[in-house]
Amino acid sequence: MFISLLISTLTLLFPLGQTSLPLVINTWPFKNATAAAWNTLQSGGSVLDAVETGCARCEMEQCDGSVGYGGSPDESGETTLDAMIMNGDTMEVGAVADLRRIKNAIGVARVVMEHTDHTLLVGESASVFAENMGFIAEDLTTNKSVNIFSQWLKGNCQPNYRKNVFPDPSMSCGPYKPRATLKQKKRMAQHANARSHDTIGMVALDQDGHVAAGTSTNGLTHKVPGRVGDSPIVGAGAYADSSAGGAAATGDGDVMMRFLPSYLAVELMRAGADPSAACKTAISRIKRHYSEFFGAIICANTTGHYGAACNKVPGFSQFHYMVSNSESNTPLLKSVDCF
């Protein structure tokens, strides 16, 4: 009774968005990615085709420097990629993390899903798998990423994501060693923000309500080599279930992945919450523990209603995302005020 009352209250507070199928919704103002996915649906492609095509467009266009090759170099100056794709009909997932040398990460993720019994492949082994499956090995480094890395080194490797190590990570580059004790002077934790990291997360639904979701990113700039965020993690970066809906998240993946916000949002929609309310509840769950985290989420249910939510922090008070459906027939920029 209480849960039903709560959902009814949230639905009144956060009314339904427009409803229309098919639907493509993705994080950030990545219009060309939306258009590519929408055109795929309109030309008879599946929702999986749409998600793959949309994310791949961002990979090639290096959306905002946070997706695809040539962005977000790690502590070694290398760009690595993470991606996932999920079939909401079969609940199959393919994902890759810490992928090297391969530009089309979302494509490799789909091959993992369709040509193996596995869900997630990582690191050098994932790259070798991709090469064996016909993907071309290429250098992911660009002049831009080399410059980002060299400037970071000149600035004593600031910011970085080390703690409880020596030399002092707030003043020096590594190599680092663990401190014998954890009584280091308190240091402001480094977290992702809109300037250091974002991701393309996409949800697509066809006329019959079949759902797919996917993500692609080059991760967090200056990350520790081997770091994997939320994007390729099922239920964290994205989630799809054709009996309920789909969701995709973006932001500080190290924090957000601890709460599986995409899974939570889909389950809330299954229980009757409208997408805006489901998104807001997923953000609130994280906010309860990390009030200053940077993050946002998009949600869509099987009837084509959609919504989004974001956590309000300095420099991030509004979240922009893209929507295309049969009413608009073209990508439209939407926004939601953070709370």
Disulfide bonds with the S-S distance in Angstrom:
Cys58-Cys63 2.13
Cys157-Cys173 1.90
Cys279-Cys299 2.14
Cys310-Cys338 2.04
